[in-house]
Amino acid sequence: METAVEIRGLVKTFGQFRAVDGLDLTVRTGTCHGVVGPNGAGKSTTLGMTVGLITPDAGTIRLLGHEVRAARALLGVLPEGLDLPERLTGAELLRYTAGLRGLDPAVAKNRSAELIEVLGLTKGAGTPLADCSTGTRKKIGLAQALVHAPRLLVLDEPFEAVDPVSALAIRRVLQRFVAGGGTTVLSTHSMLLVEQMCDDVTVVHRGKVVAAGPVSGVAAGGTLEDRFVELVGADVVGAGSLDWLTQ
Ligand SMILES: Nc1ncnc2c1ncn2[C@@H]1O[C@H](COP(=O)(O)OP(=O)(O)OP(=O)(O)O)[C@@H](O)[C@H]1O
């Protein structure tokens, strides 16, 4: 089986700071792969490079056997920051995106309507994006990533700011996508979510991979959260006493 994402020796430096430091990532086709790590670990920078939004300083990236540029039609992306055209409504944006992706207008209309319904966007989709809540914007961003039926989804924190019911809807959509042979790579801070929906996980710390493999293997008999804290916690959590907080 072809590998969906094959990254070797990825490096990105901002000024003097190496945000991504020789990172390797392998994502099997037809799986859901979680990328986790503490704040500032280099997850978004890695995903940005994976989809061609950030230029790497070094390293190689192959997506579904192609160079990044050649894989664009196969890719659905939910980027960090989610810069949306604020005056459009979600429904307008979806139809516009579908048009840019070359879909027939009737198909675009049908798919947009279906995504709006499935993701619980019926109310929000008619509102200008500037006036939408963070969670609604996130769901519209996800719908935008899905509308052209990509084969590889790269999602930067798709569950951030999303309510539990919407999170369940998103999970179901992603599960169906993967069951149909699609591949999803997502970053998240929720270890529970990774345990619930990912086959494999890569733990990134200070721009490097500190653990990778099947979720159960990385969790090593405990919870993924415990293992995560074990792997990165000592460096992340300070040891100050905060005595002044106790009266
Ligand atoms: N354009 C940039 N210029 C300078 N530094 C940057 C830039 N983008 C990212 N960084 C730095 O690179 C490091 C990695 O950032 P990145 O956003 O990839 O981390 P992350 O793992 O996604 O973090 P979080 O979980 O907080 O979203 C951080 O220290 C960040 O401040």
The ligand as a MOL file (V3000), in Angstrom:
LIG
                    3D

  0  0  0     0  0            999 V3000
M  V30 BEGIN CTAB
M  V30 COUNTS 31 33 0 0 0
M  V30 BEGIN ATOM
M  V30 1 N 6.3020 32.8760 11.2130 0
M  V30 2 C 6.9650 32.6340 12.3380 0
M  V30 3 N 7.9480 33.4610 12.7500 0
M  V30 4 C 8.6530 33.2160 13.8750 0
M  V30 5 N 8.4360 32.1550 14.6960 0
M  V30 6 C 7.4600 31.3030 14.3370 0
M  V30 7 C 6.6700 31.4980 13.1630 0
M  V30 8 N 5.7740 30.4960 13.0700 0
M  V30 9 C 5.9840 29.7050 14.1580 0
M  V30 10 N 6.9870 30.2030 14.9120 0
M  V30 11 C 7.5070 29.6010 16.1370 0
M  V30 12 O 7.8140 28.2520 15.8590 0
M  V30 13 C 7.4670 27.4270 16.9700 0
M  V30 14 C 6.5380 26.3490 16.5250 0
M  V30 15 O 5.2890 26.9440 16.2150 0
M  V30 16 P 4.0360 26.0780 15.7550 0
M  V30 17 O 2.9220 27.0290 15.5330 0
M  V30 18 O 4.4450 25.1940 14.6550 0
M  V30 19 O 3.7870 25.2060 17.0630 0
M  V30 20 P 2.5420 24.2830 17.4330 0
M  V30 21 O 3.1090 22.9610 17.8510 0
M  V30 22 O 1.5580 24.2680 16.3300 0
M  V30 23 O 1.9760 25.0380 18.7010 0
M  V30 24 P 0.4780 25.2000 19.3090 0
M  V30 25 O 0.1200 23.8700 19.8790 0
M  V30 26 O 0.6740 26.2260 20.3860 0
M  V30 27 O -0.4090 25.6530 18.1950 0
M  V30 28 C 6.8860 28.3610 18.0290 0
M  V30 29 O 7.8960 28.6850 18.9590 0
M  V30 30 C 6.4720 29.5860 17.2430 0
M  V30 31 O 6.5300 30.7440 18.0350 0
M  V30 END ATOM
M  V30 BEGIN BOND
M  V30 1 1 1 2
M  V30 2 1 2 3
M  V30 3 2 2 7
M  V30 4 2 3 4
M  V30 5 1 4 5
M  V30 6 2 5 6
M  V30 7 1 6 7
M  V30 8 1 6 10
M  V30 9 1 7 8
M  V30 10 2 8 9
M  V30 11 1 9 10
M  V30 12 1 10 11
M  V30 13 1 11 12
M  V30 14 1 11 30
M  V30 15 1 12 13
M  V30 16 1 13 14
M  V30 17 1 13 28
M  V30 18 1 14 15
M  V30 19 1 15 16
M  V30 20 2 16 17
M  V30 21 1 16 18
M  V30 22 1 16 19
M  V30 23 1 19 20
M  V30 24 2 20 21
M  V30 25 1 20 22
M  V30 26 1 20 23
M  V30 27 1 23 24
M  V30 28 2 24 25
M  V30 29 1 24 26
M  V30 30 1 24 27
M  V30 31 1 28 29
M  V30 32 1 28 30
M  V30 33 1 30 31
M  V30 END BOND
M  V30 END CTAB
M  END
